[in-house]
Amino acid sequence: MKNRKTYNADAENKKNLFLLIGLTLSLALTLFVLEYRSYESGPGELGKMSYDDEDEIAIITNRTPPPPPPPPPPAPPEVIQIVENDLEIEEVEFESTETDESEEIEIVEEEEEDDEIFNFAVVENKPIFPGCEKKATEDDKFMCFNQEIMKHIGKNFEFPELARQMGIQGKVYVNFVIEKNGKVSSVTIARGVDKLIDDEAMRVIKKLPTFIPAKQRGKPVRMQYTVPINARLQ
């Protein structure tokens, strides 16, 4: 069948245009309604603020300073008590400390313990080896002292076998102290050679007999002495 409508008279060709027009009108109407509800009472009126006097925040300023404390009560008047002067004061007698020229004063010397160790060269009386006290002079007694010590060492010194095998020999210097009671103490090595020979030298010195001690101003004193021991292989 032949279509009698022309292209311009056919509404089907303009349906897209009508659709756009309808959407535009709908959107415009919606915006109008929204704007009308939002500013119903006018665009400048945004509502009223309620204000209540009870909700007011009070600002506290500095308080006035408290009044000063009342002054202290006056002190009671001092009561003066009168005491009768009937007390007896005992007189103290002081004895005179002045001495008469004829009075003898006794001076007591306190004995002080002296642990000083003297050198044999400064003592007044050198120690005496037992049996040498019969010598006439101090020099003879001291010479006898040295001779008897050397005899004691030569008699009692035993050369260590291990030192002999190793060929160790030399001169040992032994220090010792003769106490106030004449006994030997504080035996040390002043200059040694080897521990084997040094120990034997100390053992021999410790076996020395009890001496008559050295004296200073007539009192026994401690005295230090050094003995050389020449340990040599033959």
C-alpha positions, 0 to 999 in steps of 0.5 A: 500500500502506498504511503500517503503521508509526507515526510514532514507531516509524519509525526513518527519522524519527530518523536525524538525532538518531542522527547527532548522537549518533554524532558527539558520541561520536566527538569525545569518544573522540578527545579522550580518546585525545589526552589519554591520550597527552600525559600518559602519565607523569603531567601533572606530569612533563615530562621529565628534564634532562640535566646534564654537568659538562663543559658547565659555563661557567667564570667567570674572575675578575681575575688576581692582579697580576704580581710587581714587576720586580727592582730594577736592579743597583747602579751601578759605583763611580766610578773617580777617575783622578788626573792629574799636574798637569804641564800648562802654561797659556798666559797671555793678555795683554789690551791696555788700551782706555784712551786717552791724552788726547794721543791723537787720535781720528778720527771717521768719518762714514758717509754715509747715503743719503737719499731724502727729498723736500724742499719748495722752501721748506725747502731751503737752496739751490734748484735752478737753471735752466741759464743762471741760475747767473750771477745774484748772489743766491739770490733772483735765481736762483730768480726766474730759475728760475721765469721760464725754466720759464714761457718753456719752457711757453709755447714748447712747450705745444700746445693740443689741437685737440679741446679747442679745438673743444670749448671746454675750457680752465682752469688745470692744476697739475703736480707734479714732482720734481727728482732729485739728478742734476737730471733731472725725474721723478714728473710727476703732475697735482695738479689737472686740467681735462681729460685732453686738456689734462692730458696736454699739460701733463705732456708739456711738463714732462717736456721740461724740461732738466736742472737744477742740483739743490737742496742741503741742507748742501752735498749734492744732494737731491730736491726737489718743485715744482708749476707752474701752467699756465693753458690758455686759448683766445684 
